[in-house]
């Protein structure tokens, strides 16, 4: 019999100290930093950020955030914002998305695929028709996931992030839903 993972999603409405602690852990995990934020040099890769309850509350001003739980344990988050200034293709009614599987126990199990499908459903419910994302060119697993979900490359931004002693491109992808 196939082992079915118990995954559920919860919209973040009111951040708690425990949620802030998880975001801090993920945003300062040396193995995740190269994949989750652009870095201009080696020093930035080593910088640590503090995520407070107020920071999370401010994020909620511009983002819809959904927490990912596996077997009742918070393991990650998916989010979107509408029409941010950093869109590659400036098309009104576009959701810019992000995903973090912060806990290692949640990686490599298809949770990212399920989380992306869930997020797309929430975006459709808001009446949006287009999704855009950015993924660093060295993040091969994420690129495969996005292609599997139907995202198409629409452009690249050169020298966008530093990792492994060189600068890499940011690949921009889109999907109409």
Secondary structure, DSSP 8 states (H G I E B T S, - for coil): ------EEEEE--S--HHHHHHHHHHHT-HHHHHHHS--SSHHHHH------HHHHHHHHHH-EEEEEEETTEEEEEEEEEES-TT-SS--SSEEEEEEEE-SGGGTTSSHHHHHHHHHHHHHHHTT--EEEEEEETT-HHHHHHHHHTT-EEEEEEEEEEEETTEEEEEEEEEEE-
